[in-house]
Amino acid sequence: MKLLLLLLLSFPAVAQVDSVSYLLGKFDPAKHPDFVLVPKAQASQTGMYLRKEVVEAFIRMQHAAAKDGVVLTIISATRNFERQKAIWEGKWTGTRKVDGQSLNVSIPDPANRARKILRYSSMPGTSRHHWGTDFDINSLSPAHYASGVGKKTYDWMVAHAGSYGFCQSYTAKGAARPHGYEEEAWHWSYAPVACQLLRHYTQRVTPEHIAGFKGADALPFAEVMQYVTGVGVECKAEE
């Protein structure tokens, strides 16, 4: 924790990324000067982008993990507004099933349908994956991290990821994190940049910005913001 705070203190203020459009994911990471392709050696597939400093830190962490017999592979990286919209609307309309159900049929009430989707998926314009600071590793299955190789990977990340600037975005629910998405052992964030962007988000994004997709008005803005701010304690660290 102390090392992560030192990294936060030493990292310069983020320049030219705190516009509302950036925070909402309304840009093309392939054309943004601060983004790079995730190299093949770090990725499960081609065509994924992250901020350059995030990739550099991940490579250092991946090499260290390998020495301890732990394999780290990025399986999901930056998702802009349009990509998140496709995911959200697929679940909202029932074309993409959730727990084997078409939610437009099984949960007709808009508020409850939104809350069901929000257990693991963000509304467009509210995802940390918009920022190029967050990524998923290895497996999206909670069961994978409960035992065996998955548990070894998670335990290593908890012990060492902070040394490279990373924090677990969504830790277990409890007194320290009562609100937000369910626990995601696979979702990690580069705190030196993401903490600054979270502050910008809470200061600049307003209810009018949560728009342009089906179900955008299903929940009050204050409730939607609980998912944005409901992150692990280390991902809220102050400068």
Secondary structure, DSSP 8 states (H G I E B T S, - for coil): -HHHHHHHHHS----S--SHHHHTT-S-GGG-TTEEE--GGGBSSSS-EEEHHHHHHHHHHHHHHHHTT----EEE----HHHHHHHHHHHHHTSS-BTTB-HHHH--SHHHHHHHHTTT---TT--GGGGTSEEEES---GGGGGSHHHHHHHHHHHHHGGGGTEEEEE---SSS--SSS--EEEEEEEHHHHHHHHHHHHHH--GGGS-SSTTTTSS-HHHHHHHHH---GGGG---
